[in-house]
Amino acid sequence: MIDLHTHTIFSDGELVPAEMARRAEFAGYRAIALTDHVDHSNLNFVVPRIVSVCHQLSRASSITVIPGAEITHVPPELIHDIVVEARSLGARIIVVHGETIVEPVASGTNRAALLSPVDILAHPGLITVEEARLAAERSIFLEISTRKGHSLTNGHVAMMARESGAKLLINNDAHAPTDLVSPEQAFRIARGSGMTDTEIDRMIANAEEVVEKLRV
């Protein structure tokens, strides 16, 4: 199991990075990315510390811990520049908090993210097929989420990915150890979104490929 979207006490998660990594390792995860919420107020503080600790944890344990950031509630016109800055600070997975239906994310966020050098558009809600095609063209992953609330639109996201050819990842958006679902539960959630076994296998392979490219 791989989770490329998690949070620690550097944003709104419950655990310090070392415990988050250990809990994931104990739960059988091969890799996680620490992608704490950032905007212009905390980017320079959070990302360098996440980068440092991920290198240490990956060397000292069996789990691969990848440094990242989730750009969250940033106005669409500012997304591109903050993504570039996060990358320059060492974030290797850049997630943008998409237009989920359960939070007041600014309209235009999905498109602005997809026009930026990001890796994952998280829980993109009622994403349009045009936006999904843009994700496919730019090799940006759309997220199937196991998180309560955000998961309500998984079926729509899966359908848009199928129509557009966009690639999918399944992530927990984990904020606490109880959010680290089992492979069996992740499979059930994906099936609940209308995905076929073949599509689920491809989604799992996508995560494996990302980890191989970004191994710290």
ROVO-799140 format. One record per atom (N, C-alpha, C): y, z, x; residue in three letters. Coordinates in pm, whole numbers, padded with zeros to 5 digits, always signed. Example, Ala and Ser with C-alpha at 12.3 -4.5 7.8 and 13.67 -1.06 7.14 Angstrom:
-00569+00780+01319ALA;-00450+00780+01230ALA;-00330+00780+01320ALA;-00225+00708+01285SER;-00106+00714+01367SER;+00003+00787+01290SER;
//
This chain:
-00119+00000+00085MET;+00000+00000+00000MET;+00124+00000+00089MET;+00224-00074+00047ILE;+00350-00086+00120ILE;+00464-00067+00021ILE;+00565+00008+00061ASP;+00684+00027-00023ASP;+00807-00003+00062ASP;+00877-00109+00029LEU;+00993-00151+00107LEU;+01125-00111+00041LEU;+01122-00005-00040HIS;+01242+00042-00110HIS;+01225+00190-00140HIS;+01272+00276-00048THR;+01261+00422-00067THR;+01391+00490-00028THR;+01403+00616-00070HIS;+01525+00691-00046HIS;+01495+00831+00007HIS;+01585+00881+00090THR;+01573+01015+00149THR;+01699+01096+00115THR;+01713+01212+00180ILE;+01831+01294+00154ILE;+01959+01230+00207ILE;+01947+01118+00279PHE;+02068+01049+00321PHE;+02135+00976+00204PHE;+02067+00973+00089SER;+02135+00931-00034SER;+02090+01024-00146SER;+02012+00974-00242ASP;+01974+01060-00354ASP;+01825+01090-00358ASP;+01757+01078-00244GLY;+01618+01117-00236GLY;+01602+01267-00215GLY;+01479+01316-00226GLU;+01452+01459-00217GLU;+01411+01505-00077GLU;+01366+01413+00008LEU;+01304+01452+00134LEU;+01380+01399+00255LEU;+01369+01471+00367VAL;+01417+01416+00494VAL;+01327+01299+00532VAL;+01374+01207+00616PRO;+01293+01090+00650PRO;+01153+01122+00702PRO;+01140+01224+00787ALA;+01009+01256+00843ALA;+00910+01296+00735ALA;+00956+01374+00636GLU;+00864+01414+00530GLU;+00833+01297+00438GLU;+00931+01213+00411MET;+00904+01095+00327MET;+00798+01008+00392MET;+00812+00987+00522ALA;+00714+00906+00594ALA;+00576+00972+00592ALA;+00572+01102+00615ARG;+00445+01173+00618ARG;+00378+01174+00480ARG;+00457+01195+00376ARG;+00400+01193+00240ARG;+00342+01055+00209ARG;+00413+00951+00251ALA;+00362+00816+00227ALA;+00235+00791+00309ALA;+00237+00835+00434GLU;+00119+00820+00520GLU;-00001+00892+00459GLU;+00019+01013+00412PHE;-00088+01093+00352PHE;-00141+01027+00225PHE;-00052+00958+00153ALA;-00092+00889+00030ALA;-00161+00755+00058ALA;-00176+00720+00186GLY;-00248+00600+00222GLY;-00162+00476+00243GLY;-00030+00495+00250TYR;+00058+00381+00272TYR;+00052+00337+00418TYR;+00056+00205+00438ARG;+00058+00151+00574ARG;+00200+00138+00627ARG;+00296+00118+00536ALA;+00434+00097+00578ALA;+00529+00133+00465ALA;+00647+00181+00505ILE;+00756+00201+00410ILE;+00886+00159+00479ILE;+00984+00126+00399ALA;+01119+00106+00449ALA;+01208+00214+00390ALA;+01290+00274+00474LEU;+01388+00373+00428LEU;+01517+00299+00399LEU;+01551+00289+00271THR;+01664+00205+00228THR;+01761+00287+00144THR;+01825+00383+00208ASP;+01915+00470+00133ASP;+02036+00394+00079ASP;+02087+00447-00033HIS;+02204+00387-00098HIS;+02325+00395-00006HIS;+02393+00283+00011VAL;+02515+00282+00093VAL;+02622+00197+00027VAL;+02746+00234+00058ASP;+02862+00150+00032ASP;+02953+00163+00154ASP;+03078+00125+00142HIS;+03165+00130+00260HIS;+03197+00274+00304HIS;+03172+00372+00220SER;+03207+00510+00254SER;+03107+00575+00349SER;+02981+00532+00346ASN;+02879+00602+00424ASN;+02794+00510+00511ASN;+02819+00381+00508LEU;+02737+00285+00581LEU;+02726+00320+00729LEU;+02840+00345+00793ASN;+02841+00372+00937ASN;+02773+00504+00973ASN;+02763+00593+00877PHE;+02696+00722+00901PHE;+02546+00710+00880PHE;+02505+00649+00769VAL;+02364+00650+00729VAL;+02279+00556+00813VAL;+02320+00432+00825VAL;+02230+00332+00885VAL;+02192+00365+01029VAL;+02284+00401+01118PRO;+02241+00432+01255PRO;+02141+00547+01262PRO;+02154+00645+01174ARG;+02060+00758+01176ARG;+01923+00716+01123ARG;+01922+00632+01022ILE;+01795+00581+00971ILE;+01726+00495+01078ILE;+01802+00413+01147VAL;+01746+00329+01253VAL;+01681+00416+01360VAL;+01751+00519+01403SER;+01699+00606+01508SER;+01571+00676+01467SER;+01570+00734+01348VAL;+01453+00811+01306VAL;+01334+00720+01278VAL;+01358+00599+01229CYS;+01247+00508+01202CYS;+01175+00469+01330CYS;+01249+00444+01435HIS;+01186+00414+01564HIS;+01099+00531+01609HIS;+01151+00652+01597GLN;+01076+00770+01639GLN;+00949+00789+01557GLN;+00962+00778+01425LEU;+00849+00802+01336LEU;+00741+00695+01352LEU;+00780+00572+01372SER;+00682+00465+01389SER;+00602+00483+01517SER;+00667+00534+01621ARG;+00596+00556+01748ARG;+00500+00675+01740ARG;+00534+00771+01655ALA;+00460+00898+01656ALA;+00358+00912+01544ALA;+00343+00811+01459SER;+00250+00824+01347SER;+00181+00690+01321SER;+00090+00689+01227SER;+00013+00568+01199SER;+00084+00476+01100SER;+00189+00524+01037ILE;+00261+00445+00938ILE;+00378+00373+01005ILE;+00403+00249+00963THR;+00520+00175+01010THR;+00639+00212+00922THR;+00746+00257+00983VAL;+00865+00300+00909VAL;+00980+00207+00949VAL;+01030+00131+00853ILE;+01128+00027+00879ILE;+01266+00072+00834ILE;+01367+00060+00920PRO;+01503+00101+00882PRO;+01569-00004+00793PRO;+01633+00046+00688GLY;+01700-00045+00596GLY;+01816+00020+00527GLY;+01864-00047+00423ALA;+01975+00004+00344ALA;+01972-00065+00209ALA;+02014+00008+00107GLU;+02031-00051-00026GLU;+02180-00050-00060GLU;+02239-00168-00068ILE;+02379-00183-00106ILE;+02388-00157-00255ILE;+02465-00055-00294THR;+02457-00003-00429THR;+02593+00006-00497THR;+02607-00061-00611HIS;+02729-00057-00694HIS;+02853-00101-00616HIS;+02835-00182-00515VAL;+02947-00239-00442VAL;+03000-00358-00524VAL;+03132-00372-00541PRO;+03185-00487-00614PRO;+03131-00618-00559PRO;+03097-00712-00646PRO;+03033-00836-00600PRO;+03107-00907-00487PRO;+03240-00909-00491GLU;+03315-00981-00389GLU;+03307-00915-00251GLU;+03258-00790-00245LEU;+03247-00719-00118LEU;+03105-00718-00061LEU;+03010-00768-00138ILE;+02869-00755-00100ILE;+02837-00830+00029ILE;+02881-00952+00043HIS;+02844-01031+00161HIS;+02884-00961+00290HIS;+03006-00913+00297ASP;+03055-00854+00421ASP;+02983-00723+00454ASP;+02951-00642+00353ILE;+02884-00515+00382ILE;+02738-00541+00421ILE;+02678-00645+00367VAL;+02542-00681+00408VAL;+02542-00719+00556VAL;+02636-00801+00595VAL;+02647-00842+00736VAL;+02668-00720+00825VAL;+02751-00627+00780GLU;+02778-00507+00860GLU;+02653-00420+00871GLU;+02582-00404+00761ALA;+02459-00324+00764ALA;+02358-00383+00861ALA;+02348-00514+00862ARG;+02256-00581+00953ARG;+02299-00557+01099ARG;+02429-00562+01123SER;+02479-00544+01260SER;+02453-00402+01310SER;+02442-00306+01217LEU;+02415-00168+01254LEU;+02267-00140+01276LEU;+02183-00238+01248GLY;+02040-00222+01276GLY;+01949-00218+01157GLY;+02002-00229+01036ALA;+01916-00231+00917ALA;+01832-00358+00918ALA;+01701-00342+00907ARG;+01612-00458+00916ARG;+01564-00505+00779ARG;+01578-00421+00679ILE;+01553-00460+00540ILE;+01682-00432+00464ILE;+01741-00535+00407ILE;+01861-00518+00327ILE;+01825-00543+00181ILE;+01842-00438+00102VAL;+01818-00443-00042VAL;+01953-00437-00112VAL;+01969-00513-00217VAL;+02087-00496-00302VAL;+02041-00446-00438VAL;+02109-00343-00487HIS;+02082-00283-00617HIS;+02123-00383-00724HIS;+02023-00447-00784GLY;+02050-00553-00879GLY;+02100-00505-01014GLY;+02119-00599-01103GLU;+02179-00572-01234GLU;+02073-00518-01331GLU;+02021-00400-01300THR;+01927-00332-01388THR;+01992-00306-01524THR;+01910-00302-01628ILE;+01965-00278-01762ILE;+01993-00131-01789ILE;+01955-00041-01696VAL;+01972+00102-01723VAL;+02087+00164-01645VAL;+02164+00083-01572GLU;+02281+00132-01501GLU;+02393+00030-01515GLU;+02520+00075-01506PRO;+02634-00017-01527PRO;+02671-00096-01402PRO;+02575-00170-01348VAL;+02602-00253-01230VAL;+02693-00368-01271VAL;+02790-00398-01186ALA;+02890-00501-01219ALA;+02824-00637-01238ALA;+02869-00707-01341SER;+02823-00844-01364SER;+02860-00931-01244SER;+02768-01014-01203GLY;+02790-01097-01085GLY;+02725-01043-00960GLY;+02672-00920-00968THR;+02608-00860-00851THR;+02485-00938-00807THR;+02400-00978-00903ASN;+02280-01053-00865ASN;+02316-01179-00786ASN;+02410-01256-00838ARG;+02446-01382-00772ARG;+02510-01356-00636ARG;+02600-01257-00628ALA;+02665-01227-00500ALA;+02561-01186-00396ALA;+02462-01107-00437ALA;+02356-01066-00345ALA;+02277-01187-00297ALA;+02245-01276-00388LEU;+02162-01392-00355LEU;+02236-01494-00268LEU;+02367-01483-00262LEU;+02447-01568-00174LEU;+02475-01500-00040LEU;+02415-01383-00020SER;+02433-01306+00102SER;+02301-01300+00179SER;+02306-01263+00307PRO;+02182-01259+00388PRO;+02100-01132+00364PRO;+02048-01120+00241VAL;+01970-01003+00203VAL;+01822-01038+00203VAL;+01739-00935+00193ASP;+01594-00954+00188ASP;+01538-00937+00048ASP;+01590-00839-00026ILE;+01533-00804-00157ILE;+01646-00782-00257ILE;+01631-00842-00375LEU;+01716-00807-00489LEU;+01635-00713-00577LEU;+01677-00587-00578ALA;+01598-00484-00645ALA;+01621-00487-00796ALA;+01512-00459-00869HIS;+01514-00447-01015HIS;+01628-00529-01078HIS;+01616-00664-01070PRO;+01730-00748-01110PRO;+01746-00770-01259PRO;+01683-00686-01341GLY;+01710-00686-01485GLY;+01686-00821-01550GLY;+01785-00865-01628LEU;+01773-00990-01702LEU;+01824-01107-01618LEU;+01770-01119-01499ILE;+01809-01226-01407ILE;+01789-01361-01474ILE;+01880-01454-01448THR;+01869-01587-01506THR;+01775-01673-01422THR;+01726-01780-01482VAL;+01639-01870-01408VAL;+01716-01938-01295VAL;+01846-01963-01316GLU;+01928-02022-01210GLU;+01938-01928-01091GLU;+01956-01798-01118GLU;+01961-01700-01009GLU;+01825-01689-00940GLU;+01719-01693-01018ALA;+01585-01687-00960ALA;+01559-01809-00871ALA;+01608-01924-00913ARG;+01593-02044-00828ARG;+01671-02028-00698ARG;+01787-01964-00706LEU;+01865-01938-00585LEU;+01787-01846-00492LEU;+01722-01745-00549ALA;+01638-01655-00468ALA;+01527-01734-00399ALA;+01465-01825-00472ALA;+01358-01907-00414ALA;+01411-01994-00301ALA;+01526-02056-00322GLU;+01585-02144-00221GLU;+01620-02067-00094GLU;+01662-01941-00110ARG;+01710-01863+00003ARG;+01604-01765+00056ARG;+01483-01775+00003SER;+01371-01690+00047SER;+01404-01541+00034SER;+01467-01505-00076ILE;+01498-01366-00107ILE;+01397-01317-00211ILE;+01337-01202-00186PHE;+01237-01148-00276PHE;+01302-01083-00398PHE;+01241-01105-00514LEU;+01276-01031-00634LEU;+01177-00916-00649LEU;+01224-00806-00704GLU;+01143-00684-00708GLU;+01082-00658-00845GLU;+00953-00632-00843ILE;+00883-00568-00955ILE;+00884-00420-00923ILE;+00938-00339-01013SER;+00961-00197-00984SER;+00863-00108-01060SER;+00812-00008-00991THR;+00729+00093-01059THR;+00814+00206-01115THR;+00945+00202-01091ARG;+01032+00314-01130ARG;+01064+00310-01279ARG;+01056+00427-01341LYS;+01088+00440-01483LYS;+01229+00388-01509LYS;+01247+00315-01615GLY;+01377+00258-01648GLY;+01391+00119-01589GLY;+01394+00111-01458HIS;+01406-00019-01393HIS;+01287-00109-01427HIS;+01173-00049-01453SER;+01052-00127-01479SER;+01052-00194-01616SER;+01149-00161-01700LEU;+01151-00216-01836LEU;+01163-00368-01837LEU;+01223-00425-01735THR;+01241-00571-01732THR;+01145-00641-01636THR;+01041-00571-01592ASN;+00946-00633-01500ASN;+00888-00763-01557ASN;+00857-00765-01685GLY;+00797-00884-01745GLY;+00891-01003-01737GLY;+01020-00979-01761HIS;+01118-01087-01752HIS;+01131-01135-01608HIS;+01137-01043-01512VAL;+01149-01080-01371VAL;+01029-01163-01328VAL;+00911-01120-01368ALA;+00789-01195-01333ALA;+00793-01336-01392ALA;+00840-01348-01516MET;+00848-01478-01580MET;+00948-01569-01509MET;+01064-01514-01472MET;+01165-01593-01402MET;+01115-01638-01264MET;+01040-01550-01198ALA;+00983-01586-01068ALA;+00882-01698-01084ALA;+00802-01690-01188ARG;+00702-01793-01212ARG;+00768-01929-01239ARG;+00876-01928-01314GLU;+00944-02053-01348GLU;+01019-02112-01229GLU;+01066-02027-01140SER;+01153-02073-01031SER;+01083-02089-00897SER;+00968-02025-00883GLY;+00901-02024-00754GLY;+00950-01915-00661GLY;+01030-01822-00712ALA;+01078-01710-00630ALA;+00962-01618-00595ALA;+00970-01557-00478LYS;+00866-01465-00433LYS;+00896-01323-00482LYS;+00789-01249-00506LEU;+00799-01114-00559LEU;+00746-01011-00460LEU;+00800-00889-00470LEU;+00745-00770-00406LEU;+00736-00662-00511LEU;+00638-00573-00499ILE;+00634-00455-00584ILE;+00673-00335-00500ILE;+00775-00263-00546ASN;+00826-00144-00476ASN;+00837-00029-00573ASN;+00834+00092-00517ASN;+00845+00212-00599ASN;+00988+00257-00624ASN;+01081+00216-00535ASP;+01215+00274-00540ASP;+01200+00426-00535ASP;+01114+00471-00444ALA;+01074+00612-00441ALA;+01189+00703-00396ALA;+01214+00806-00475HIS;+01311+00909-00442HIS;+01244+01043-00413HIS;+01117+01053-00449ALA;+01040+01177-00434ALA;+00895+01141-00408ALA;+00816+01234-00352PRO;+00676+01202-00323PRO;+00596+01163-00445PRO;+00634+01215-00562THR;+00563+01180-00684THR;+00587+01035-00726THR;+00685+00969-00665ASP;+00713+00829-00696ASP;+00623+00732-00620ASP;+00548+00782-00524LEU;+00461+00697-00443LEU;+00331+00670-00519LEU;+00329+00563-00596VAL;+00214+00538-00682VAL;+00096+00488-00600VAL;-00021+00502-00658SER;-00144+00453-00595SER;-00153+00302-00608SER;-00235+00238-00523PRO;-00256+00093-00539PRO;-00306+00057-00678PRO;-00390+00143-00734GLU;-00444+00117-00868GLU;-00334+00118-00974GLU;-00241+00214-00962GLN;-00131+00221-01059GLN;-00035+00104-01040GLN;-00009+00067-00915ALA;+00078-00048-00889ALA;+00017-00174-00952ALA;-00115-00188-00940PHE;-00184-00304-00999PHE;-00168-00303-01151PHE;-00182-00186-01211ARG;-00170-00179-01356ARG;-00028-00213-01402ARG;+00071-00166-01325ILE;+00211-00196-01360ILE;+00237-00346-01348ILE;+00184-00407-01244ALA;+00202-00551-01228ALA;+00132-00628-01340ALA;+00012-00586-01376ARG;-00057-00651-01487ARG;+00020-00632-01616ARG;+00082-00516-01631GLY;+00162-00489-01751GLY;+00284-00577-01762GLY;+00327-00634-01650SER;+00441-00725-01651SER;+00398-00869-01682SER;+00268-00889-01703GLY;+00217-01021-01736GLY;+00168-01101-01618GLY;+00162-01039-01500MET;+00118-01112-01382MET;-00034-01128-01380MET;-00079-01239-01326THR;-00222-01263-01310THR;-00272-01197-01181THR;-00403-01186-01168ASP;-00460-01130-01045ASP;-00417-01211-00923ASP;-00415-01342-00937THR;-00374-01428-00826THR;-00229-01402-00788THR;-00141-01387-00886GLU;+00000-01358-00858GLU;+00017-01222-00793GLU;-00062-01125-00836ILE;-00055-00991-00777ILE;-00102-00994-00632ILE;-00210-01066-00606ASP;-00258-01079-00469ASP;-00152-01143-00379ASP;-00083-01244-00431ARG;+00022-01311-00354ARG;+00137-01215-00328ARG;+00171-01133-00426MET;+00280-01037-00411MET;+00245-00933-00304MET;+00123-00886-00303ILE;+00079-00791-00201ILE;+00082-00856-00063ILE;+00038-00982-00056ALA;+00042-01054+00072ALA;+00185-01072+00121ALA;+00279-01089+00028ASN;+00421-01102+00067ASN;+00466-00978+00144ASN;+00430-00860+00094ALA;+00469-00736+00161ALA;+00407-00726+00299ALA;+00281-00765+00309GLU;+00213-00763+00439GLU;+00286-00853+00538GLU;+00328-00970+00493GLU;+00396-01064+00581GLU;+00531-01009+00627GLU;+00602-00943+00536VAL;+00732-00884+00573VAL;+00712-00778+00681VAL;+00614-00692+00664VAL;+00590-00584+00760VAL;+00555-00642+00896VAL;+00473-00744+00899GLU;+00434-00804+01027GLU;+00557-00860+01100GLU;+00649-00916+01025LYS;+00770-00973+01086LYS;+00866-00864+01134LYS;+00867-00750+01063LEU;+00969-00649+01089LEU;+00916-00523+01155LEU;+00793-00527+01199ARG;+00734-00408+01261ARG;+00824-00355+01372ARG;+00855-00225+01364VAL;+00947-00163+01460VAL;+00876-00144+01593VAL;
//
